[in-house]
């Protein structure tokens, strides 16, 4: 398949999304919807090893800034890097936070099926 979708329901009790392994999907767009923010901050992270200590924040395609946000409402961003493993994580976990992060990933045109 040329397009895949992953969705993470991040909460105060479960702040780390399970990483997906889709390195061949270079076009990645992230959207966020907020049930309750509770003062949370989240990041879009990637790693080539799937080891907790190796995950780092990815960069926005719009200017190269970190994909790290104070949860304040709906947001949509594209990321530059395409590491082997990608996930969403609440890095500052607020009280009663419920945040849904969705990734739409698309293969490059030469690999589409």
C-alpha positions in Angstrom: 0.0 0.0 0.0 1.2 3.5 -0.8 -0.5 5.2 2.1 -0.6 4.2 5.8 -2.2 5.8 8.8 -1.2 5.4 12.5 -3.1 6.9 15.4 -1.9 7.3 19.0 -4.2 8.2 21.9 -1.8 9.8 24.4 -3.0 10.3 27.9 -1.5 11.3 31.3 -1.4 7.6 32.2 0.0 6.5 28.8 2.1 9.3 27.4 4.3 7.3 24.9 3.0 6.1 21.6 4.2 2.7 20.2 6.7 3.4 17.4 5.9 2.4 13.9 8.6 1.1 11.6 8.0 2.7 8.2 11.3 4.0 6.8 10.2 3.7 3.2 7.3 6.2 3.7 9.1 9.6 3.2 6.1 11.9 3.0 4.7 12.3 6.6 2.0 14.6 7.8 0.9 14.8 11.4 -2.3 16.0 12.8 -3.3 16.6 16.5 -6.6 16.8 18.2 -7.0 17.6 21.8 -9.6 16.3 24.2 -8.0 17.9 27.3 -4.6 19.5 27.3 -3.9 19.7 31.0 -0.7 21.7 30.3 0.9 19.0 28.2 3.7 19.3 25.6 4.2 16.7 22.9 6.9 15.8 20.4 7.1 13.9 17.2 10.1 11.7 17.6 12.2 9.3 15.6 15.0 6.8 16.0 16.9 4.2 13.9 17.2 1.8 16.8 13.8 1.8 18.7 15.7 2.3 21.9 14.2 4.8 24.3 17.4 6.8 24.8 17.9 7.1 21.1 14.6 8.8 20.2 15.0 12.5 19.2 12.5 15.2 18.2 12.0 15.5 14.4 12.0 18.7 12.4 9.1 20.5 10.7 9.1 20.7 6.9 8.0 24.4 7.4 11.3 26.0 8.5 13.1 23.1 10.1 12.0 23.8 13.7 11.5 21.1 16.2 8.1 19.3 16.1 7.5 20.0 19.8 4.3 21.7 20.9 2.4 22.9 23.9 -0.9 21.2 23.4 -3.3 24.0 22.7 -5.7 22.8 20.0 -5.8 21.2 16.6 -2.5 21.3 14.6 -1.2 19.9 11.4 2.5 19.6 10.4 4.8 17.7 8.0 8.1 16.3 9.1 11.4 16.3 7.2 13.2 13.2 8.4 12.1 9.6 7.8 13.8 7.5 10.5 13.3 3.8 10.8 11.0 4.2 13.8 8.6 7.1 14.5 6.3 7.9 17.4 4.4 10.6 19.2 5.1 11.3 22.9 3.8 13.6 25.6 7.1 15.0 27.0 5.4 17.1 29.6 2.4 15.2 30.9 -0.4 17.5 32.1 -3.2 16.5 34.5 -6.0 14.7 32.7 -4.4 15.0 29.2 -6.1 13.3 26.3 -4.3 14.0 22.9 -4.9 12.1 19.6 -2.0 12.2 17.2 -2.5 10.9 13.6 0.3 10.2 11.1 -0.5 9.9 7.4 2.5 8.5 5.6 3.0 8.1 1.8 5.6 6.3 -0.2 7.7 8.1 -2.8 6.2 7.9 -6.3 8.7 5.2 -7.4 7.5 2.8 -4.7 3.7 3.3 -4.9 1.5 0.3 -5.2 
